[in-house]
Every structure is written in C-alpha cells, then in structure tokens.
C-alpha cells in the first residue's frame, strides 16, 4: 500500500475535480502535467526528476524493455487466439 496523503484530502480532490478536464489530462504525453508544472521553476525538484517519464510498477519480473503489463497482455492475447483457433 502506498499512501499519498495530500491526495486523500477531500477538499483537494474536490478542487482538482472541479478544474476543466483539459487541465487534468496528460499534456504532450506527460502524465500529471498540472502537478509537475506547479513545481517548475521552484528549484524544489530537479528537472530530470520532475519531468522524467513514468515507469511501470516494478514487480520483480519486468525488464527495462518490456513491462509486466505488456508481458501479460501478450500472453493473454496468445491464449485467447489459441482458444479461438480451436
């Protein structure tokens, strides 16, 4: 379980959800753009961390080239394909 305390505040959640959807969606392929942008220029978080690409959750079996989700999706596709072919 990973707690993200500021995001559990009902006032924060209500405010965030009241913003236009365009402000809450990924921008230029960057997730949580609004949150990241709020830290820009503050010198609190180095840019290489602030703007780094989101990584898949590590489960101990993923590789750098392929996430566990991709491995699972490929496996399920092959199982479904085999079952449909028979």
JOWO-V221700 format. One record per residue. N is the residue number from 0. RES is the residue in one small letter. PHI is phi in degrees with one decimal (none if undefined). OMEGA is omega in whole degrees, 0 to 359 (none if undefined). NEAR is the number of other ideal C-beta (glycine too) atoms within 10 Angstrom. Layout:
BEGIN
n:res:phi:omega:near
N:RES:PHI:OMEGA:NEAR
N:RES:PHI:OMEGA:NEAR
END
This chain:
BEGIN
n:res:phi:omega:near
0:x:none:179:2
1:x:-117.4:180:4
2:x:-90.1:175:7
3:x:-128.0:192:6
4:x:-52.7:181:7
5:x:-58.4:182:9
6:x:-82.9:177:10
7:x:-91.8:180:9
8:x:-70.6:184:11
9:x:-62.6:178:7
10:x:-68.8:177:7
11:x:-62.7:181:12
12:x:-61.6:179:12
13:x:-62.7:179:9
14:x:-63.3:182:10
15:x:-59.7:180:14
16:x:-70.9:177:9
17:x:-81.7:178:7
18:x:-71.8:177:10
19:x:-58.7:183:7
20:x:-55.9:181:7
21:x:-58.8:180:7
22:x:-76.1:185:11
23:x:-95.7:183:14
24:x:-89.5:178:10
25:x:-56.5:181:11
26:x:-121.9:182:14
27:x:55.0:178:5
28:x:78.0:182:8
29:x:-102.4:178:14
30:x:-74.8:180:11
31:x:55.2:183:12
32:x:-58.6:181:16
33:x:-60.2:179:14
34:x:-64.8:180:13
35:x:-62.7:181:17
36:x:-62.0:180:14
37:x:-67.1:178:10
38:x:-95.5:183:14
39:x:-61.9:177:12
40:x:78.1:181:8
41:x:-89.3:184:8
42:x:58.7:176:8
43:x:-95.4:180:8
44:x:-129.3:179:12
45:x:-58.3:182:9
46:x:-55.5:181:12
47:x:-66.1:175:7
48:x:-91.3:183:9
49:x:-58.5:185:14
50:x:-108.0:181:14
51:x:-67.7:180:11
52:x:-70.4:178:7
53:x:-66.5:179:10
54:x:-107.3:178:9
55:x:-67.6:178:12
56:x:-63.4:181:10
57:x:-79.8:179:9
58:x:-116.5:179:11
59:x:88.6:179:5
60:x:-121.1:181:9
61:x:-79.9:175:17
62:x:-113.2:179:9
63:x:-67.7:183:7
64:x:-86.9:185:6
65:x:-143.3:180:11
66:x:-77.3:178:17
67:x:-61.6:180:15
68:x:-63.0:179:12
69:x:-64.6:177:13
70:x:-59.4:180:14
71:x:-64.8:180:13
72:x:-61.2:179:11
73:x:-63.0:179:11
74:x:-62.8:181:10
75:x:-64.2:177:10
76:x:-59.6:181:10
77:x:-68.3:179:10
78:x:-66.9:180:10
79:x:-65.0:180:10
80:x:-61.0:179:10
81:x:-62.3:180:9
82:x:-66.5:179:8
83:x:-72.3:181:7
84:x:-75.2:182:6
85:x:-96.4:none:5
END
